[in-house]
Every structure is written in C-alpha cells, then in structure tokens.
Amino acid sequence: MRVKCFEDLIVWQKSRDLSVAIYRLTGNGAFARDYGLRDQIRRAAVSVMSNIAEGFGRYSRNELRQFLSVARGSVSEVRCQLYLARELEYVSRQEHDRLHELCLEIARMLAALRASIDRS
C-alpha cells in the first residue's frame, strides 16, 4: 500500500491514540492539578504525532528523517514523564505499563520507518 498522507501511517495513528490517552489520563485527579507535569507530558505526546505529520509534509527525505528523530525523542520524553507520574501515584501501574508499552511500540515503528527511508 502506498502512503498518500500522514494519516495513513500506522505510527501516526498510534501516536494519536497516545495523545488522546495522555489527555484523558491528565484530565482528572491529582494529575490535572499538577499543571507543570500535566502540560509537559501533553506537549510531548502531541509533539510525537505533530512531528510525524510535519515531516511527512516536507519536501525532502532528510527533513522527514529529522522530524521522525524529533518524534522519537518526544516519545522518550513521554516515557520519562510516565515514570514520574507513576512514582507520584498519578497513574496506576497497569495504566503506566500500558502507555509505556505503547510508547515503546511507537519508538520501534519510528525507527523502522526511518530505516526504510534510509534504504530507499
């Protein structure tokens, strides 16, 4: 299947799911009142999907590769902040583990997409 728009990318779809999950998670309880961490993890999650989209919209493979790298950095930032949220008991272990695994999956997919660009 030929990818015609960024919305066709499964990695973008999963990063959108991550963003929605982070917004829902941070909208309630103590997490919602921790404005610094709440806003930072939200920005990082949205950055993943936004950088995939922006890179896809650029005119060169090198720019796409760079934006995919930024997206991968942002997904690592979300993972880091999830650890803090877990330690502060803003998130259950089960929810942390689920979101952490989604982050790892997205990171693997970003790496694979970048590698496929390098090969083409």
C-alpha positions as a LaTeX table, in Angstrom:
\begin{tabular}{lrrr}
\hline
Residue & $x$ (\AA) & $y$ (\AA) & $z$ (\AA) \\
\hline
Met1 & 0.00 & 0.00 & 0.00 \\
Arg2 & 1.31 & 3.41 & $-0.95$ \\
Val3 & 1.11 & 6.03 & 1.79 \\
Lys4 & $-0.58$ & 9.13 & 0.39 \\
Cys5 & $-0.97$ & 11.17 & 3.57 \\
Phe6 & 0.37 & 11.07 & 7.10 \\
Glu7 & $-3.00$ & 9.82 & 8.38 \\
Asp8 & $-2.30$ & 6.56 & 6.50 \\
Leu9 & 0.75 & 5.87 & 8.67 \\
Ile10 & 0.00 & 3.38 & 11.43 \\
Val11 & 2.69 & 5.02 & 13.57 \\
Trp12 & 0.83 & 8.34 & 13.29 \\
Gln13 & $-2.46$ & 6.63 & 14.21 \\
Lys14 & $-0.84$ & 5.06 & 17.28 \\
Ser15 & 0.72 & 8.37 & 18.28 \\
Arg16 & $-2.72$ & 9.99 & 18.02 \\
Asp17 & $-4.04$ & 7.24 & 20.32 \\
Leu18 & $-1.21$ & 8.01 & 22.74 \\
Ser19 & $-2.06$ & 11.72 & 22.74 \\
Val20 & $-5.74$ & 11.03 & 23.42 \\
Ala21 & $-4.85$ & 8.62 & 26.23 \\
Ile22 & $-2.48$ & 11.16 & 27.81 \\
Tyr23 & $-5.10$ & 13.91 & 27.64 \\
Arg24 & $-7.67$ & 11.65 & 29.27 \\
Leu25 & $-5.22$ & 10.49 & 31.93 \\
Thr26 & $-4.14$ & 14.00 & 32.83 \\
Gly27 & $-7.64$ & 15.46 & 32.90 \\
Asn28 & $-8.61$ & 14.13 & 36.32 \\
Gly29 & $-7.46$ & 13.94 & 39.91 \\
Ala30 & $-4.07$ & 14.99 & 41.20 \\
Phe31 & $-2.55$ & 14.78 & 37.72 \\
Ala32 & $-4.93$ & 17.50 & 36.50 \\
Arg33 & $-3.77$ & 19.79 & 39.33 \\
Asp34 & $-0.05$ & 19.28 & 38.65 \\
Tyr35 & $-0.02$ & 21.89 & 35.90 \\
Gly36 & 3.68 & 21.61 & 35.11 \\
Leu37 & 3.83 & 17.86 & 34.61 \\
Arg38 & 0.37 & 17.73 & 33.05 \\
Asp39 & 1.20 & 20.35 & 30.44 \\
Gln40 & 4.66 & 18.93 & 29.71 \\
Ile41 & 3.50 & 15.35 & 29.12 \\
Arg42 & 0.64 & 16.62 & 26.97 \\
Arg43 & 3.00 & 18.72 & 24.84 \\
Ala44 & 5.40 & 15.81 & 24.46 \\
Ala45 & 2.63 & 13.42 & 23.39 \\
Val46 & 1.22 & 15.88 & 20.85 \\
Ser47 & 4.75 & 16.53 & 19.59 \\
Val48 & 5.07 & 12.89 & 18.51 \\
Met49 & 2.09 & 12.98 & 16.17 \\
Ser50 & 2.78 & 16.56 & 15.06 \\
Asn51 & 6.37 & 15.87 & 14.08 \\
Ile52 & 5.36 & 12.81 & 12.08 \\
Ala53 & 2.79 & 14.91 & 10.23 \\
Glu54 & 5.15 & 17.84 & 9.69 \\
Gly55 & 7.95 & 15.62 & 8.46 \\
Phe56 & 5.61 & 13.91 & 6.04 \\
Gly57 & 4.61 & 17.31 & 4.69 \\
Arg58 & 8.18 & 18.39 & 3.98 \\
Tyr59 & 9.81 & 18.22 & 0.58 \\
Ser60 & 12.86 & 16.10 & 1.31 \\
Arg61 & 13.72 & 12.74 & 2.82 \\
Asn62 & 16.33 & 14.39 & 5.01 \\
Glu63 & 13.72 & 16.66 & 6.57 \\
Leu64 & 11.37 & 13.72 & 7.09 \\
Arg65 & 14.18 & 11.77 & 8.77 \\
Gln66 & 14.91 & 14.72 & 11.07 \\
Phe67 & 11.27 & 15.11 & 12.10 \\
Leu68 & 10.99 & 11.37 & 12.76 \\
Ser69 & 14.01 & 11.69 & 15.04 \\
Val70 & 12.35 & 14.54 & 16.92 \\
Ala71 & 9.16 & 12.47 & 17.24 \\
Arg72 & 11.19 & 9.59 & 18.66 \\
Gly73 & 12.76 & 11.94 & 21.19 \\
Ser74 & 9.32 & 13.17 & 22.20 \\
Val75 & 8.04 & 9.64 & 22.76 \\
Ser76 & 11.03 & 9.05 & 25.04 \\
Glu77 & 10.06 & 12.20 & 26.92 \\
Val78 & 6.54 & 10.84 & 27.44 \\
Arg79 & 8.03 & 7.59 & 28.80 \\
Cys80 & 10.20 & 9.54 & 31.22 \\
Gln81 & 7.29 & 11.60 & 32.47 \\
Leu82 & 5.14 & 8.50 & 32.88 \\
Tyr83 & 7.72 & 7.16 & 35.34 \\
Leu84 & 7.39 & 10.32 & 37.40 \\
Ala85 & 3.61 & 10.17 & 37.23 \\
Arg86 & 3.75 & 6.56 & 38.44 \\
Glu87 & 6.04 & 7.45 & 41.36 \\
Leu88 & 3.70 & 10.30 & 42.33 \\
Glu89 & 0.77 & 7.86 & 42.13 \\
Tyr90 & $-0.99$ & 9.91 & 39.45 \\
Val91 & $-1.32$ & 6.77 & 37.35 \\
Ser92 & $-1.87$ & 3.13 & 38.24 \\
Arg93 & 0.82 & 0.57 & 37.50 \\
Gln94 & $-1.46$ & $-1.08$ & 34.94 \\
Glu95 & $-2.13$ & 2.19 & 33.08 \\
His96 & 1.56 & 3.13 & 33.27 \\
Asp97 & 2.57 & $-0.22$ & 31.82 \\
Arg98 & 0.00 & 0.01 & 29.03 \\
Leu99 & 1.09 & 3.50 & 27.99 \\
His100 & 4.77 & 2.67 & 28.39 \\
Glu101 & 4.37 & $-0.29$ & 26.04 \\
Leu102 & 2.54 & 1.91 & 23.52 \\
Cys103 & 5.45 & 4.37 & 23.68 \\
Leu104 & 7.94 & 1.57 & 23.05 \\
Glu105 & 5.88 & 0.33 & 20.11 \\
Ile106 & 5.76 & 3.83 & 18.61 \\
Ala107 & 9.52 & 4.25 & 19.09 \\
Arg108 & 10.18 & 0.94 & 17.31 \\
Met109 & 7.88 & 1.93 & 14.46 \\
Leu110 & 9.58 & 5.32 & 14.10 \\
Ala111 & 12.97 & 3.63 & 13.96 \\
Ala112 & 11.74 & 1.18 & 11.34 \\
Leu113 & 10.19 & 3.94 & 9.25 \\
Arg114 & 13.40 & 5.94 & 9.38 \\
Ala115 & 15.42 & 2.87 & 8.41 \\
Ser116 & 13.12 & 2.23 & 5.45 \\
Ile117 & 13.63 & 5.82 & 4.31 \\
Asp118 & 17.40 & 5.36 & 4.59 \\
Arg119 & 17.18 & 2.25 & 2.38 \\
Ser120 & 15.06 & 3.85 & $-0.32$ \\
\hline
\end{tabular}
